[in-house]
Amino acid sequence: MFPEYRDLITRLKASDPHFLRLFDKHNDLDQKIKNMESFAEPSTPMQIETMKKQ
């Protein structure tokens, strides 16, 4: 995600606890959505859309 900002993201994760929490939450949601879209986890299209909006 955003390879052009990799260094900045690394610095922010190390220096800003709020950014780190948001970053981790985003990654967790992203993985869950991928699992749902690949049918590895049961879901409905509505659940997937709601998670994408988070």
PDB file of N, CA, C and O in Angstrom:
ATOM      1  N   MET A   1       0.835  -1.178   0.000  1.00  0.00           N
ATOM      2  CA  MET A   1       0.000   0.000   0.000  1.00  0.00           C
ATOM      3  C   MET A   1       0.884   1.247   0.000  1.00  0.00           C
ATOM      4  O   MET A   1       1.733   1.410   0.876  1.00  0.00           O
ATOM      5  N   PHE A   2       0.689   2.099  -0.953  1.00  0.00           N
ATOM      6  CA  PHE A   2       1.407   3.369  -1.076  1.00  0.00           C
ATOM      7  C   PHE A   2       2.925   3.201  -0.975  1.00  0.00           C
ATOM      8  O   PHE A   2       3.543   3.755  -0.066  1.00  0.00           O
ATOM      9  N   PRO A   3       3.528   2.455  -1.883  1.00  0.00           N
ATOM     10  CA  PRO A   3       4.975   2.226  -1.786  1.00  0.00           C
ATOM     11  C   PRO A   3       5.793   3.508  -1.826  1.00  0.00           C
ATOM     12  O   PRO A   3       6.897   3.550  -1.283  1.00  0.00           O
ATOM     13  N   GLU A   4       5.277   4.545  -2.454  1.00  0.00           N
ATOM     14  CA  GLU A   4       6.026   5.806  -2.523  1.00  0.00           C
ATOM     15  C   GLU A   4       6.108   6.493  -1.156  1.00  0.00           C
ATOM     16  O   GLU A   4       6.925   7.393  -0.963  1.00  0.00           O
ATOM     17  N   TYR A   5       5.261   6.072  -0.208  1.00  0.00           N
ATOM     18  CA  TYR A   5       5.263   6.665   1.133  1.00  0.00           C
ATOM     19  C   TYR A   5       5.755   5.698   2.198  1.00  0.00           C
ATOM     20  O   TYR A   5       5.540   5.923   3.389  1.00  0.00           O
ATOM     21  N   ARG A   6       6.405   4.634   1.783  1.00  0.00           N
ATOM     22  CA  ARG A   6       6.846   3.597   2.723  1.00  0.00           C
ATOM     23  C   ARG A   6       7.702   4.165   3.863  1.00  0.00           C
ATOM     24  O   ARG A   6       7.477   3.822   5.023  1.00  0.00           O
ATOM     25  N   ASP A   7       8.672   5.020   3.553  1.00  0.00           N
ATOM     26  CA  ASP A   7       9.539   5.593   4.598  1.00  0.00           C
ATOM     27  C   ASP A   7       8.741   6.460   5.560  1.00  0.00           C
ATOM     28  O   ASP A   7       8.922   6.376   6.775  1.00  0.00           O
ATOM     29  N   LEU A   8       7.865   7.287   5.023  1.00  0.00           N
ATOM     30  CA  LEU A   8       7.039   8.150   5.870  1.00  0.00           C
ATOM     31  C   LEU A   8       6.130   7.316   6.768  1.00  0.00           C
ATOM     32  O   LEU A   8       6.003   7.603   7.958  1.00  0.00           O
ATOM     33  N   ILE A   9       5.506   6.300   6.214  1.00  0.00           N
ATOM     34  CA  ILE A   9       4.625   5.432   7.003  1.00  0.00           C
ATOM     35  C   ILE A   9       5.416   4.755   8.117  1.00  0.00           C
ATOM     36  O   ILE A   9       4.940   4.670   9.249  1.00  0.00           O
ATOM     37  N   THR A  10       6.596   4.282   7.815  1.00  0.00           N
ATOM     38  CA  THR A  10       7.443   3.644   8.834  1.00  0.00           C
ATOM     39  C   THR A  10       7.761   4.608   9.963  1.00  0.00           C
ATOM     40  O   THR A  10       7.685   4.246  11.137  1.00  0.00           O
ATOM     41  N   ARG A  11       8.118   5.843   9.606  1.00  0.00           N
ATOM     42  CA  ARG A  11       8.422   6.856  10.636  1.00  0.00           C
ATOM     43  C   ARG A  11       7.185   7.178  11.476  1.00  0.00           C
ATOM     44  O   ARG A  11       7.269   7.276  12.700  1.00  0.00           O
ATOM     45  N   LEU A  12       6.038   7.341  10.814  1.00  0.00           N
ATOM     46  CA  LEU A  12       4.808   7.655  11.543  1.00  0.00           C
ATOM     47  C   LEU A  12       4.395   6.517  12.477  1.00  0.00           C
ATOM     48  O   LEU A  12       3.956   6.763  13.600  1.00  0.00           O
ATOM     49  N   LYS A  13       4.532   5.286  12.021  1.00  0.00           N
ATOM     50  CA  LYS A  13       4.196   4.146  12.873  1.00  0.00           C
ATOM     51  C   LYS A  13       5.078   4.115  14.116  1.00  0.00           C
ATOM     52  O   LYS A  13       4.623   3.719  15.189  1.00  0.00           O
ATOM     53  N   ALA A  14       6.323   4.523  13.981  1.00  0.00           N
ATOM     54  CA  ALA A  14       7.257   4.507  15.107  1.00  0.00           C
ATOM     55  C   ALA A  14       7.060   5.687  16.054  1.00  0.00           C
ATOM     56  O   ALA A  14       7.384   5.592  17.238  1.00  0.00           O
ATOM     57  N   SER A  15       6.534   6.795  15.545  1.00  0.00           N
ATOM     58  CA  SER A  15       6.478   8.007  16.371  1.00  0.00           C
ATOM     59  C   SER A  15       5.066   8.445  16.766  1.00  0.00           C
ATOM     60  O   SER A  15       4.918   9.305  17.634  1.00  0.00           O
ATOM     61  N   ASP A  16       4.039   7.882  16.159  1.00  0.00           N
ATOM     62  CA  ASP A  16       2.673   8.348  16.409  1.00  0.00           C
ATOM     63  C   ASP A  16       1.767   7.163  16.749  1.00  0.00           C
ATOM     64  O   ASP A  16       1.338   6.437  15.852  1.00  0.00           O
ATOM     65  N   PRO A  17       1.474   6.962  18.034  1.00  0.00           N
ATOM     66  CA  PRO A  17       0.658   5.815  18.447  1.00  0.00           C
ATOM     67  C   PRO A  17      -0.737   5.798  17.791  1.00  0.00           C
ATOM     68  O   PRO A  17      -1.261   4.732  17.468  1.00  0.00           O
ATOM     69  N   HIS A  18      -1.324   6.971  17.600  1.00  0.00           N
ATOM     70  CA  HIS A  18      -2.642   7.037  16.964  1.00  0.00           C
ATOM     71  C   HIS A  18      -2.560   6.548  15.515  1.00  0.00           C
ATOM     72  O   HIS A  18      -3.407   5.775  15.068  1.00  0.00           O
ATOM     73  N   PHE A  19      -1.549   6.996  14.794  1.00  0.00           N
ATOM     74  CA  PHE A  19      -1.358   6.538  13.417  1.00  0.00           C
ATOM     75  C   PHE A  19      -1.157   5.026  13.386  1.00  0.00           C
ATOM     76  O   PHE A  19      -1.715   4.347  12.524  1.00  0.00           O
ATOM     77  N   LEU A  20      -0.377   4.496  14.303  1.00  0.00           N
ATOM     78  CA  LEU A  20      -0.119   3.060  14.357  1.00  0.00           C
ATOM     79  C   LEU A  20      -1.419   2.284  14.566  1.00  0.00           C
ATOM     80  O   LEU A  20      -1.644   1.266  13.910  1.00  0.00           O
ATOM     81  N   ARG A  21      -2.277   2.757  15.478  1.00  0.00           N
ATOM     82  CA  ARG A  21      -3.567   2.084  15.706  1.00  0.00           C
ATOM     83  C   ARG A  21      -4.426   2.102  14.452  1.00  0.00           C
ATOM     84  O   ARG A  21      -5.016   1.086  14.085  1.00  0.00           O
ATOM     85  N   LEU A  22      -4.500   3.264  13.787  1.00  0.00           N
ATOM     86  CA  LEU A  22      -5.275   3.359  12.551  1.00  0.00           C
ATOM     87  C   LEU A  22      -4.704   2.465  11.460  1.00  0.00           C
ATOM     88  O   LEU A  22      -5.452   1.801  10.742  1.00  0.00           O
ATOM     89  N   PHE A  23      -3.409   2.447  11.337  1.00  0.00           N
ATOM     90  CA  PHE A  23      -2.740   1.624  10.333  1.00  0.00           C
ATOM     91  C   PHE A  23      -3.045   0.141  10.572  1.00  0.00           C
ATOM     92  O   PHE A  23      -3.383  -0.587   9.638  1.00  0.00           O
ATOM     93  N   ASP A  24      -2.923  -0.297  11.819  1.00  0.00           N
ATOM     94  CA  ASP A  24      -3.195  -1.696  12.152  1.00  0.00           C
ATOM     95  C   ASP A  24      -4.665  -2.041  11.923  1.00  0.00           C
ATOM     96  O   ASP A  24      -4.979  -3.113  11.406  1.00  0.00           O
ATOM     97  N   LYS A  25      -5.559  -1.141  12.303  1.00  0.00           N
ATOM     98  CA  LYS A  25      -6.992  -1.384  12.086  1.00  0.00           C
ATOM     99  C   LYS A  25      -7.279  -1.506  10.587  1.00  0.00           C
ATOM    100  O   LYS A  25      -8.026  -2.389  10.164  1.00  0.00           O
ATOM    101  N   HIS A  26      -6.690  -0.628   9.799  1.00  0.00           N
ATOM    102  CA  HIS A  26      -6.886  -0.684   8.343  1.00  0.00           C
ATOM    103  C   HIS A  26      -6.395  -2.011   7.777  1.00  0.00           C
ATOM    104  O   HIS A  26      -7.086  -2.637   6.974  1.00  0.00           O
ATOM    105  N   ASN A  27      -5.221  -2.436   8.187  1.00  0.00           N
ATOM    106  CA  ASN A  27      -4.679  -3.705   7.685  1.00  0.00           C
ATOM    107  C   ASN A  27      -5.548  -4.891   8.089  1.00  0.00           C
ATOM    108  O   ASN A  27      -5.761  -5.805   7.293  1.00  0.00           O
ATOM    109  N   ASP A  28      -6.052  -4.879   9.325  1.00  0.00           N
ATOM    110  CA  ASP A  28      -6.928  -5.961   9.780  1.00  0.00           C
ATOM    111  C   ASP A  28      -8.215  -6.006   8.956  1.00  0.00           C
ATOM    112  O   ASP A  28      -8.643  -7.074   8.519  1.00  0.00           O
ATOM    113  N   LEU A  29      -8.826  -4.842   8.748  1.00  0.00           N
ATOM    114  CA  LEU A  29     -10.045  -4.772   7.945  1.00  0.00           C
ATOM    115  C   LEU A  29      -9.786  -5.204   6.512  1.00  0.00           C
ATOM    116  O   LEU A  29     -10.583  -5.935   5.924  1.00  0.00           O
ATOM    117  N   ASP A  30      -8.679  -4.756   5.956  1.00  0.00           N
ATOM    118  CA  ASP A  30      -8.338  -5.097   4.586  1.00  0.00           C
ATOM    119  C   ASP A  30      -8.183  -6.610   4.419  1.00  0.00           C
ATOM    120  O   ASP A  30      -8.667  -7.178   3.440  1.00  0.00           O
ATOM    121  N   GLN A  31      -7.519  -7.252   5.356  1.00  0.00           N
ATOM    122  CA  GLN A  31      -7.338  -8.700   5.279  1.00  0.00           C
ATOM    123  C   GLN A  31      -8.669  -9.421   5.415  1.00  0.00           C
ATOM    124  O   GLN A  31      -8.925 -10.387   4.697  1.00  0.00           O
ATOM    125  N   LYS A  32      -9.512  -8.968   6.319  1.00  0.00           N
ATOM    126  CA  LYS A  32     -10.820  -9.591   6.511  1.00  0.00           C
ATOM    127  C   LYS A  32     -11.672  -9.454   5.245  1.00  0.00           C
ATOM    128  O   LYS A  32     -12.351 -10.401   4.848  1.00  0.00           O
ATOM    129  N   ILE A  33     -11.637  -8.293   4.619  1.00  0.00           N
ATOM    130  CA  ILE A  33     -12.380  -8.070   3.371  1.00  0.00           C
ATOM    131  C   ILE A  33     -11.860  -8.997   2.277  1.00  0.00           C
ATOM    132  O   ILE A  33     -12.651  -9.597   1.549  1.00  0.00           O
ATOM    133  N   LYS A  34     -10.553  -9.118   2.154  1.00  0.00           N
ATOM    134  CA  LYS A  34      -9.979 -10.025   1.148  1.00  0.00           C
ATOM    135  C   LYS A  34     -10.441 -11.457   1.385  1.00  0.00           C
ATOM    136  O   LYS A  34     -10.784 -12.169   0.442  1.00  0.00           O
ATOM    137  N   ASN A  35     -10.449 -11.877   2.652  1.00  0.00           N
ATOM    138  CA  ASN A  35     -10.919 -13.227   2.981  1.00  0.00           C
ATOM    139  C   ASN A  35     -12.383 -13.412   2.611  1.00  0.00           C
ATOM    140  O   ASN A  35     -12.772 -14.457   2.091  1.00  0.00           O
ATOM    141  N   MET A  36     -13.179 -12.407   2.877  1.00  0.00           N
ATOM    142  CA  MET A  36     -14.601 -12.489   2.547  1.00  0.00           C
ATOM    143  C   MET A  36     -14.814 -12.529   1.028  1.00  0.00           C
ATOM    144  O   MET A  36     -15.639 -13.296   0.530  1.00  0.00           O
ATOM    145  N   GLU A  37     -14.073 -11.710   0.310  1.00  0.00           N
ATOM    146  CA  GLU A  37     -14.227 -11.653  -1.143  1.00  0.00           C
ATOM    147  C   GLU A  37     -13.755 -12.939  -1.815  1.00  0.00           C
ATOM    148  O   GLU A  37     -14.239 -13.289  -2.892  1.00  0.00           O
ATOM    149  N   SER A  38     -12.828 -13.634  -1.196  1.00  0.00           N
ATOM    150  CA  SER A  38     -12.327 -14.890  -1.769  1.00  0.00           C
ATOM    151  C   SER A  38     -13.093 -16.094  -1.220  1.00  0.00           C
ATOM    152  O   SER A  38     -12.733 -17.243  -1.475  1.00  0.00           O
ATOM    153  N   PHE A  39     -14.150 -15.811  -0.466  1.00  0.00           N
ATOM    154  CA  PHE A  39     -15.026 -16.843   0.105  1.00  0.00           C
ATOM    155  C   PHE A  39     -14.330 -17.705   1.150  1.00  0.00           C
ATOM    156  O   PHE A  39     -14.813 -18.793   1.467  1.00  0.00           O
ATOM    157  N   ALA A  40     -13.222 -17.249   1.686  1.00  0.00           N
ATOM    158  CA  ALA A  40     -12.555 -17.961   2.774  1.00  0.00           C
ATOM    159  C   ALA A  40     -13.297 -17.739   4.089  1.00  0.00           C
ATOM    160  O   ALA A  40     -13.173 -18.534   5.021  1.00  0.00           O
ATOM    161  N   GLU A  41     -14.069 -16.652   4.157  1.00  0.00           N
ATOM    162  CA  GLU A  41     -14.905 -16.335   5.318  1.00  0.00           C
ATOM    163  C   GLU A  41     -16.321 -16.097   4.829  1.00  0.00           C
ATOM    164  O   GLU A  41     -16.517 -15.443   3.805  1.00  0.00           O
ATOM    165  N   PRO A  42     -17.315 -16.617   5.545  1.00  0.00           N
ATOM    166  CA  PRO A  42     -18.691 -16.371   5.117  1.00  0.00           C
ATOM    167  C   PRO A  42     -19.057 -14.896   5.274  1.00  0.00           C
ATOM    168  O   PRO A  42     -18.670 -14.245   6.245  1.00  0.00           O
ATOM    169  N   SER A  43     -19.804 -14.387   4.308  1.00  0.00           N
ATOM    170  CA  SER A  43     -20.220 -12.987   4.368  1.00  0.00           C
ATOM    171  C   SER A  43     -21.314 -12.744   3.341  1.00  0.00           C
ATOM    172  O   SER A  43     -21.645 -13.601   2.522  1.00  0.00           O
ATOM    173  N   THR A  44     -21.856 -11.543   3.422  1.00  0.00           N
ATOM    174  CA  THR A  44     -22.820 -11.085   2.421  1.00  0.00           C
ATOM    175  C   THR A  44     -22.212  -9.877   1.725  1.00  0.00           C
ATOM    176  O   THR A  44     -21.310  -9.243   2.272  1.00  0.00           O
ATOM    177  N   PRO A  45     -22.684  -9.550   0.537  1.00  0.00           N
ATOM    178  CA  PRO A  45     -22.186  -8.345  -0.134  1.00  0.00           C
ATOM    179  C   PRO A  45     -22.368  -7.085   0.723  1.00  0.00           C
ATOM    180  O   PRO A  45     -21.534  -6.180   0.691  1.00  0.00           O
ATOM    181  N   MET A  46     -23.450  -7.037   1.475  1.00  0.00           N
ATOM    182  CA  MET A  46     -23.710  -5.879   2.342  1.00  0.00           C
ATOM    183  C   MET A  46     -22.651  -5.772   3.437  1.00  0.00           C
ATOM    184  O   MET A  46     -22.192  -4.671   3.741  1.00  0.00           O
ATOM    185  N   GLN A  47     -22.257  -6.894   4.030  1.00  0.00           N
ATOM    186  CA  GLN A  47     -21.225  -6.882   5.063  1.00  0.00           C
ATOM    187  C   GLN A  47     -19.898  -6.399   4.490  1.00  0.00           C
ATOM    188  O   GLN A  47     -19.194  -5.613   5.124  1.00  0.00           O
ATOM    189  N   ILE A  48     -19.560  -6.861   3.312  1.00  0.00           N
ATOM    190  CA  ILE A  48     -18.316  -6.455   2.679  1.00  0.00           C
ATOM    191  C   ILE A  48     -18.337  -4.954   2.394  1.00  0.00           C
ATOM    192  O   ILE A  48     -17.355  -4.258   2.656  1.00  0.00           O
ATOM    193  N   GLU A  49     -19.439  -4.460   1.864  1.00  0.00           N
ATOM    194  CA  GLU A  49     -19.546  -3.032   1.548  1.00  0.00           C
ATOM    195  C   GLU A  49     -19.435  -2.188   2.820  1.00  0.00           C
ATOM    196  O   GLU A  49     -18.771  -1.151   2.820  1.00  0.00           O
ATOM    197  N   THR A  50     -20.067  -2.618   3.879  1.00  0.00           N
ATOM    198  CA  THR A  50     -20.001  -1.888   5.154  1.00  0.00           C
ATOM    199  C   THR A  50     -18.568  -1.844   5.677  1.00  0.00           C
ATOM    200  O   THR A  50     -18.113  -0.806   6.158  1.00  0.00           O
ATOM    201  N   MET A  51     -17.868  -2.949   5.586  1.00  0.00           N
ATOM    202  CA  MET A  51     -16.474  -2.972   6.058  1.00  0.00           C
ATOM    203  C   MET A  51     -15.592  -2.091   5.205  1.00  0.00           C
ATOM    204  O   MET A  51     -14.684  -1.447   5.729  1.00  0.00           O
ATOM    205  N   LYS A  52     -15.829  -2.041   3.902  1.00  0.00           N
ATOM    206  CA  LYS A  52     -15.028  -1.190   3.029  1.00  0.00           C
ATOM    207  C   LYS A  52     -15.212   0.286   3.388  1.00  0.00           C
ATOM    208  O   LYS A  52     -14.283   1.079   3.239  1.00  0.00           O
ATOM    209  N   LYS A  53     -16.384   0.649   3.852  1.00  0.00           N
ATOM    210  CA  LYS A  53     -16.639   2.042   4.220  1.00  0.00           C
ATOM    211  C   LYS A  53     -15.974   2.431   5.536  1.00  0.00           C
ATOM    212  O   LYS A  53     -15.762   3.613   5.806  1.00  0.00           O
ATOM    213  N   GLN A  54     -15.651   1.447   6.340  1.00  0.00           N
ATOM    214  CA  GLN A  54     -14.962   1.736   7.609  1.00  0.00           C
ATOM    215  C   GLN A  54     -13.576   2.232   7.310  1.00  0.00           C
ATOM    216  O   GLN A  54     -12.817   2.536   8.230  1.00  0.00           O
TER     217      GLN A  54
END
